[in-house]
Amino acid sequence: MLLCVHDSTHLLPLMAQSGADVIYIDWSIPLSQARSILGDRPVQGNLDPCILLGSPTLIQARTLDVIQQAGTQGHIMNLGQGILHNTPEENVRCFFEMI
């Protein structure tokens, strides 16, 4: 079971007790902070899709930051809320290549 609630940082302690197999984390909280509350439970997410409107350097840096904050325990990397309609295709490619 995936538990997904947007803009719900204040609910993380309850989510940790929910019994969910994976907890979705939006980009409003650093994964390192979420991990301190959730422990080793697998998490999904955490890159703001607006980052893909930036430069390749920004995309690479922010993607790497999310991956590093997630740690070595289960992490499903994705964009919160999906790709914005005006995102350049080459920026999406940069994101995937960085992952």
Phi, psi and omega in degrees: 000133176257125176259120185228112176223120182281151178052051189231030181308320181295344181265358184305318178301321177289322178299323180298334181263002189286337185088001178296146178285326182221140177247125176280131178244124176278182187275006182279355178222136175298140180301327179298323178289318177298318179300324180295336178268319187270344183071221185271007180300137178301143179232157178232136166109202164102012173254124178297123182299340178294338178300328181287358173269354182269194181284159175304323179297316178296315180301313181297315183295314182290323177295314178298321179300315179297315180298316180294319179294330180293332179079195186266355177276167185318127179212127174254111183278131174200181176264138172289131176072005177083185184273131177291148187298336182259018179285126178297137181302322181294333177286325175296317178300317179300317178301310181296319179295326179292322179295000000 
